[in-house]
Amino acid sequence: MKIAMIGTGYVGLVSGVCFSDFGHEVVCVDKDPRKIEMLEAGQVPIYEPGLDTLMHKNVEAGRLSFTLDLASAIDGADAVFIAVGTPTRRGDGHADLTYVMAAAEEIARTAKDYVVIVTKSTVPVGTNRKVKEVVAAANPALDFDVASNPEFLREGAAIDDFMKPDRVVVGVETERAAKVMEDIYRPLYLRDFPIVTTDLESAEMIKYAANAFLATKITFINEIAALCEKVGADVKSVSKGMGMDGRIGNKFLHAGPGYGGSCFPKDTKALARIGQEHATPISIVETVIKVNEEVKRRMIDKLLDLCGGSFNGKTVAVLGVTFKPNTDDMRDAPSLTIVPALVGGGAVVRACDPQGRREGEHLLPGVDWIEDPYAAARGADLLVILTEWNEFRALDLPRLASSMTTPHMADLRNIYDRDDAKNAGFTAYDGIGRGGAG
Ligand code: NAD
């Protein structure tokens, strides 16, 4: 199969590379010349474990290439995937479809033969029909179908998620489009990974419902954690005990500083907005959005307590700024709420993150960037663990504590035990939901 992939971000690049590894001929297009220049030079513009090796392998095999020129990419393509951003529109929470519609118009202007136009971006229900209208209006002679193929990969584990998905969701209207999508995903189908084929609207809805459900699960355990602190329970034991119930499952039950990232915040807002527009408010999701903001604010209160009521003049070492480990993505990361509160309150902030510095330098002004966690903690009044990178999971706690001016720790990912921290010399330790022995 010949595939064009529009957008070489976290989803487009991973999908393009993986499709080429299936044996398809893939051309990835982006309108950002910097990204295409890097890709053509063999450099990966994002941090995603394993992506560079797989990309080089397929470029060398002649199945994968990159271009700024959409027309050449879609010439002869069986399918063209739209994998551009759908950020939150300013003001109303709706998904901004400007990039998707611009891509659809460009496809319409340049496509000549039958092609399936596949939306991989996360888009509100009804968008694929709008794409169809836009393309038909721009090029009435074009023979085409639309398909919805939402993506479920997680940054940091994206290649494995794409190659071994829990399921692939495909929304189509015609047999012809279904056949093209089946051929594209045949390598997965042959290995028994389930493909859910449905109508366009259901495919679009599956993606939002799944993300909103996961955001709800995280927020649920975060609220339980707050109650654990009051009643003397330990949320780690609570989530372990809950998660062993097969009906609940142990994933997405880790209490933390609030969900962030490129998907949950914007997708929950977009789903809430879709509900309001159809006079069917999704109250549970509206509450999740509100509670998640409160969770982030509660983190600031924790840090204030550990700093004796004021950040002014304190030195705070922050370990981790990306929204989760194994990515350089900073979009809607909790650090973007917490670090400015520290800086604004007069703290000297030293940040340390294995991949977050490049983005973080723009997004978090007034922060000193330090490569080594021990150097960041030296002379500090508070150590905050904000992202659970492996590099921060087995730190030498006595070494850290003895080098700090005030050995206080805010473990916002619950990776250490209070007793271990205290035995190592930390005079104050606070985690999330650890009212008990934790
Ligand atoms: P991104 O911002 O990392 O990448 C989007 C890319 O599209 C950018 O490189 C941009 O330059 C390019 N682009 C925009 N308009 C273009 C055009 N007309 N022609 C060519 N290139 C164009 O975005 P992302 O994180 O990859 O997300 C893409 C979509 O996938 C979003 O809808 C998102 O919700 C969804 N999604 C993301 C993830 C994730 O973990 N990041 C997971 C599942 C789904």
Residues whose N, C-alpha, C, O or C-beta is under 5 A from the ligand:
A	BS01	NAD	I6 G7 T8 G9 Y10 V11 G12 V29 D30 K31 D32 A83 V84 G85 T86 Y99 A102 A103 K120 S121 T122 E151 F152 L153 R154 E155 S262
